[in-house]
Amino acid sequence: MFRIEPRGYPSRFWSLGSPILAIALTILVTGVIFAAMGQEPLVAVYTFLIAPLLEHNGLAALAIRAAPLIMIGVGLSLCYRTNVWNIGAEGQFTLGAISGGGLALTFPDAPAELLFPGMLALGVIGGMFWAAIPAWLRTRYNANEILTSLMLHYIAGLLLVYLVTGPWKDPHGFGFPQSALFSSTATTPIIVPGTGVHLGCALAPLLAAIAWLVLNKSVLGFKLRVVGQAPRAARFAGFNEDRLIWTAMLISGGLAGLAGILEVAGPVGQLTTTISPGYGFSAVIVAFLGRLDPIGAVFAGLLLALSYLGGDAAQIDLGLPNAVTGIFQGILLFFLLGCDLLIRYRIKRVRPNPAVTLTGIAE
Amino acid sequence: MIFLITSLLVSIIAASTPLMLAATGELIAEKAGVLNLGVEGMMLVGAVTGFVVTHLTGSTTLGIFAAILAGAGMALIFSVLTLTVLANQIATGLALTLFGKGFSSLLGRNYVGVAGPTLPKLDIPVLSTIPFFGPVLFGHDALIYLSFAILIGTAWFLYRSHAGLILRAVGDSHAAAHALGYPVIRIRYAATLFGGGMAGLAGVYMSLSYSPMWAEDMVAGRGWIALALVVFAAWRPFWLFVGAYLFGGIMYLSLYVQGLGIPVPSALVSALPYLGTILVLVLISRDRRRIRMNQPASLGQSFHATA
C-alpha cells in the first residue's frame, strides 16, 4: 500500500520535475490513444510532436501559434496568482479582435503609423473592458468571476457572429460569415520576411519578461501574491483587495485583447467566426504548465502551440480528427495537476504489518 | 390559443430538463463539498456516448445507461485527481471540460449529422388524451418524469435521511465529519460520481430527445448554466427546480423570438440565456449573507487526513 504524507515545505525538485513528468506521462497516454485508434503509436507520436518542427518554416509556425498562447497565459498566470479565476480569456481575446478590427474596417485608408497603433490600443481596451465586467460584478456584487467571465465568452462569440454576418459582413464575400480583409496599413508587421513571424511573436516573450519583473520585483506584484496566497494577511496589511482584483483582471483582459487584435490583424487578416481555435482556454493550461510564472508560460506556450501544429499534422498525414489536440491538452492538464501532489506531499510505501494481517485472518 | 400555450409549455419543459438533471447532480456533489466545474465536459461525453450506443444497439435504454456510466467515468477522473491526489478542484474541473470537448468530438466524429433514434414519448394511455393537461403533464418521455423523481428524491435524501445529514456534514466541515469517523473521501467520491452520472443523463437527454442528433459542442454552455443554477438556488432543491424552469423558459424564448422573424439579429437573441445567467448570479450573490449561510462551508477545499 502507499500513503501520502505532507512535506514540511514544498519540494523544489518536484516543482520543476512535476511538469516534466506530466509531459512524459501525457505523451505515453497519447500514444496509447493513438494505438487504440489503429495507428502505429510511435509513428503517430512522431507525427504529432516532432515532425511539425522539422517541416519547412516549422519553427516559424510554432512561434506564430505560440504568440497568442503566451500573451494570454502570462496574463492568466498573474490573475491566478492573485486567486482571481478569470476563465473567460477567450471572450476577452474576441473582444480585443472586435474592437481593434472595428477600427481597421472603419478607417481602412488611414496611414499605418496611426491606424495600427490605434488598433492595438483599442484591442487592449476591448479586452480590458470585457474583463472589467466580471471584475466589477465580483467586487461590487460578489458574483463568482468564473461563471460570469465564462458566460461573457459566449456573449462575445455571439457578438462576433452578429457583426460578421450583419453590419461588418464583407459585401464581396460570397455570403461567407466574414468581414472584408484588413487593408495593408492595418496588418501586423512581419518581422522575419517570408516566414509570417509577426510583431506579436517578439512582443510575447517581452511582455512575459515585464510581467515577471512586475510580479517578482515590484510592490504591486508583492501585493498580488499576498492577496492570492494569504488574503487575511493582505487585509491586515491594509491592501485594497478589490483594487488588486481589478488590477489582475484588467492586466489579463488587456493581454488577451492584445493577443486577439494581433491575431486578426496578422495570421487571420480579417474578422471571421473562427478567429481562435480556443487559445483562451488553452492558455489556462499554459498558465498552469508554466507554474503560474510568466517565464514558465513562454515554454508552456511553445508546447501547447506544438500540440496545435500536431493536431493539424495528425489530420493531414494520419487522417485523425484534430480533436486530438484538445484531448492532448486536457490529459496534459490532468497529469500536471496530479503530479503537483509531489510538490507538497511525499508518497510513502506502507508495509502491511504482518501481525495485523495474521489477526485479520484469525478472525 | 390553448394549442399554442400547450406547445409552449411542452417546449419549455423540454428545454429545462437537461438543466435540472445536471444541476441536481452538481447540487449533491457541492453539498458534499466538491466543486466540479467539469459539468459541461461530462454532459458532452454523456451526450455522444448515449447517442453512439443507441445507434449501435438500437436500444435507447442501453444508450441512457451508457451515458450515465460515461458521465460517472468522467467524474471518476475528476475524483481521483481532486480527492485522492488532492489537485485543485477549479483547475481540474476546467481540465475535465477541455478534455470532454475534445474526447466527445473524437468519439462522435463519424456520427455528426447522422439522423438519430429518438427517445419514445410515454403517452400514458387515456390520461395523455385529455385536452391541454394530457400533452403538458402526461405526454413526455421517461427522462422528464425521471428528472422530477430524482429532484424530489434528492430533496428527501438531503433533508430527511440520515445519510443526507452525513453528506451535508462532510460538505460543511470535513474535519469535523472525519473526527466523527465518517469516511469523508469515500462519501465525496460517491457524491461526485452521482453528479457525473446525472450530467451524463442530462447529456443523453440532449442527444436523444431535445435535439436527437450529435453535433460537436451541442451542449452549448448548458453545463455552465447548471453550475450557475446551483448558486442561484442557494443550494436548495426547490429553487433548483425554479431556476431550471426559468432558464428553460429563457432558452425557449430565445428560440421562439428567432422563429418569429422579428428583425432582431438571431445571434444577439441567442445571447439571452447567458446574459440571464449573469443577471441572476448578480441578483443572488449581492446578498453575501445568504450565500455565506447556504454555501457548503468546505466547498472546493481539498481534504487530507493527516492523522
Chai-1 contact restraints between the chains, C-beta under 6 A:
chainA,res_idxA,chainB,res_idxB,connection_type,confidence,min_distance_angstrom,max_distance_angstrom,comment,restraint_id
A,W85,B,I90,contact,1.0,0.0,6.0,A-B,restraint_1
A,L137,B,V282,contact,1.0,0.0,6.0,A-B,restraint_2
A,Y141,B,V282,contact,1.0,0.0,6.0,A-B,restraint_3
A,Y141,B,S285,contact,1.0,0.0,6.0,A-B,restraint_4
A,Y141,B,R286,contact,1.0,0.0,6.0,A-B,restraint_5
A,N142,B,S285,contact,1.0,0.0,6.0,A-B,restraint_6
A,N142,B,R288,contact,1.0,0.0,6.0,A-B,restraint_7
A,A143,B,L281,contact,1.0,0.0,6.0,A-B,restraint_8
A,A143,B,V282,contact,1.0,0.0,6.0,A-B,restraint_9
A,A143,B,S285,contact,1.0,0.0,6.0,A-B,restraint_10
A,L147,B,A228,contact,1.0,0.0,6.0,A-B,restraint_11
A,L147,B,L281,contact,1.0,0.0,6.0,A-B,restraint_12
A,T148,B,I278,contact,1.0,0.0,6.0,A-B,restraint_13
A,L150,B,W224,contact,1.0,0.0,6.0,A-B,restraint_14
A,M151,B,Y274,contact,1.0,0.0,6.0,A-B,restraint_15
A,M151,B,T277,contact,1.0,0.0,6.0,A-B,restraint_16
A,M151,B,I278,contact,1.0,0.0,6.0,A-B,restraint_17
A,Y154,B,G221,contact,1.0,0.0,6.0,A-B,restraint_18
A,Y154,B,Y274,contact,1.0,0.0,6.0,A-B,restraint_19
A,I155,B,A271,contact,1.0,0.0,6.0,A-B,restraint_20
A,I155,B,Y274,contact,1.0,0.0,6.0,A-B,restraint_21
A,L158,B,A267,contact,1.0,0.0,6.0,A-B,restraint_22
A,L158,B,S270,contact,1.0,0.0,6.0,A-B,restraint_23
A,L158,B,A271,contact,1.0,0.0,6.0,A-B,restraint_24
A,V161,B,A267,contact,1.0,0.0,6.0,A-B,restraint_25
A,Y162,B,P265,contact,1.0,0.0,6.0,A-B,restraint_26
A,Y162,B,A267,contact,1.0,0.0,6.0,A-B,restraint_27
A,Y162,B,L268,contact,1.0,0.0,6.0,A-B,restraint_28
A,G166,B,P265,contact,1.0,0.0,6.0,A-B,restraint_29
A,F281,B,L98,contact,1.0,0.0,6.0,A-B,restraint_30
A,V284,B,L94,contact,1.0,0.0,6.0,A-B,restraint_31
A,F288,B,A91,contact,1.0,0.0,6.0,A-B,restraint_32
A,P321,B,L106,contact,1.0,0.0,6.0,A-B,restraint_33
A,P321,B,R109,contact,1.0,0.0,6.0,A-B,restraint_34
A,A323,B,G102,contact,1.0,0.0,6.0,A-B,restraint_35
A,A323,B,S105,contact,1.0,0.0,6.0,A-B,restraint_36
A,A323,B,L106,contact,1.0,0.0,6.0,A-B,restraint_37
A,G326,B,K101,contact,1.0,0.0,6.0,A-B,restraint_38
A,G326,B,G102,contact,1.0,0.0,6.0,A-B,restraint_39
A,I327,B,G102,contact,1.0,0.0,6.0,A-B,restraint_40
A,I327,B,F103,contact,1.0,0.0,6.0,A-B,restraint_41
A,Q329,B,L98,contact,1.0,0.0,6.0,A-B,restraint_42
A,G330,B,A95,contact,1.0,0.0,6.0,A-B,restraint_43
A,G330,B,L98,contact,1.0,0.0,6.0,A-B,restraint_44
A,G330,B,F99,contact,1.0,0.0,6.0,A-B,restraint_45
A,G330,B,G102,contact,1.0,0.0,6.0,A-B,restraint_46
A,L333,B,A95,contact,1.0,0.0,6.0,A-B,restraint_47
A,F334,B,A95,contact,1.0,0.0,6.0,A-B,restraint_48
A,L337,B,L81,contact,1.0,0.0,6.0,A-B,restraint_49
A,L337,B,A87,contact,1.0,0.0,6.0,A-B,restraint_50
A,L337,B,A91,contact,1.0,0.0,6.0,A-B,restraint_51
A,L337,B,T92,contact,1.0,0.0,6.0,A-B,restraint_52
A,G338,B,L81,contact,1.0,0.0,6.0,A-B,restraint_53
A,G338,B,V85,contact,1.0,0.0,6.0,A-B,restraint_54
A,G338,B,A87,contact,1.0,0.0,6.0,A-B,restraint_55
A,L341,B,V85,contact,1.0,0.0,6.0,A-B,restraint_56
A,L341,B,L86,contact,1.0,0.0,6.0,A-B,restraint_57
